[in-house]
Amino acid sequence: MANFEEILNRPSADIKPPEAYPVGTYHCLVDGPPTPGKSSQKQTDFLQFKFKILSPMQDVDAAKAAEMQIVGKTISNDYYITDGAAWRLKEFLVDHLGLDEGDKSLRELVSGAPGQQVLVKLRHELSQDGKRVFHRVDSTAHV
């Protein structure tokens, strides 16, 4: 990975925006504990989970994934912490990661997420100005 000085000394003509990962499903690992944050517009609390890609599945363009060296890279997804959205976080933790719900709180379940395996399906989304394409998590599922 390049350091601060290397990046600043790079010719600006060589700097390009990152390319969106190919659409499809990836076998991933929850990479560490989630990072708390707030949405930029409504300041809604969320937890951002990072997923390290272990391997692309059959519905991913294998040649493109290999060219982009996708394995080992990360994808992130935000889960909002509101009364109306808490079920999505529970579904992710219990149904998709397979954590034992028991009588645990969401906080206790979240602490068990790091290191768990999950399938992450990506889709492409156009930027608001229509000039770029981003990859976004479309859904997650149990491995």
Secondary structure, 3 states (H helix, E strand, C coil): CCCHHHHHHCCHHHCCCCCCCCCEEEEEEECCCCEEEECCCCCCEEEEEEEEEEEECCCCCHHHHHHCCCCCCEEEEEEECCCCCHHHHHHHHHHHCCCCCCCCCHHHHHHCCCCCEEEEEEEEEECCCCCCEEEEEEEEECC
